[in-house]
Amino acid sequence: APSVDKRSLSSTNGTRPTLSSNSVLALTTGDPTVFEPFWRKMGDKSKVVIDGGELMSYFSDVGNVCWFLEPELGDAIRRLHRVVGNAVTEDRHIVVGTGSTQLFQAALYALTTPAGVEPISVVSSAPYYSSYPEVVHCLRSKLYKWGGDACTFDQDGPYIEVVNSPNNPDGTLRESVVKSGQGNVIYDLAYYWPQYTAITSAADHDIMLFMFSKCTGHAGSRIGWALVKDKDIAKKMTQYITITSIGVSKESQFRAAKIIEVICDGCHNVGSAESENFFEYARELMSKRWQKLREALQHSKRLSLFKYPRERCLFTGELNERLPAFAWLECKEGIKDCEEFLRGFDIVGRGGKAFGADPKFTRISLLCREEDFNGVIERLLAIKGIRNGN
Ligand code: PMP
């Protein structure tokens, strides 16, 4: 494997960084470390070895629209979608990006150039992923501007709607809501994987964004991909990535291809004793966490969670519960600021306001390491204990 001294990436004393400091549990980001034990168990099977003389060129596949996409990764992505059944890949262009974060920006660029007289509004129904407004607003672009909640957007003319389904932060399933017909839709399908939700059909939209981070847990590789129907849009997205980073790390692409290959191979022996089915493992883990969380908040008068319907999953063949990556906690009994309330118990989440929602909500990540998750449960139980019947 590439010999990186992990200590230099970690905290100063050489141990891995942990979320807990001074007993405060910071669960503001969705760092998907929850899946680390699976990959540790896989050991050499998921190892990638890269010699010093390899992967040195900028170029990967000069004949392809996305000339910096490693063919191995392209093949692995198509195979993964075939195995899971969550998206149509036939007649689609794959554009690889440094996380889906870069692809979102690439899609905005592709859909708004050449520039019109006015910047195009970008909207998403609240509560929306807090990075959308941040990314849209960051460079004060003349191409596009943040237009807020899609549900209240009523301007004429072109717009872009971002649809995130299942949705971060609240786990709901989403469809586009603006109906004027002059807009383009970007589907962010970050969490449309069997460990989080039932796969009910193969998604078939013009622009779909997927990410490696929440699918396998390898957020650090910073790989995302877009499935794009229109060749010109795919070309412009590629152009954006060329301008901003001249491509995407090949080491990351090779690692992602290997990890995806391991996942696809493991999916063939579902339910067997030897099962190395990643999605089965990950679903079970998420299911246990949701069960513990729901138990901890049972009869709580101060905090509540959404209930989600069960759906038939084409991948597992079962009636599956939705198991979102985040808990979207709602405070009751007149508590107006849920983030502040939880902070009082040393749980730090991200308050509703960042998502264009009421501050009575807070999002906490359920993708943290086991010890941190157990810490959250302990604290939620303590809220009950201290406040007698809360
Ligand atoms: N979209 C959504 C809905 C997300 O939750 C995230 C990560 N939190 C991203 C996009 C970006 O992910 P990445 O850049 O790691 O692919």
Residues whose N, C-alpha, C, O or C-beta is under 5 A from the ligand:
A	BS01	PMP	G30 T98 G99 S100 T101 Y129 N164 N168 D188 A190 M211 S213 I223 G224
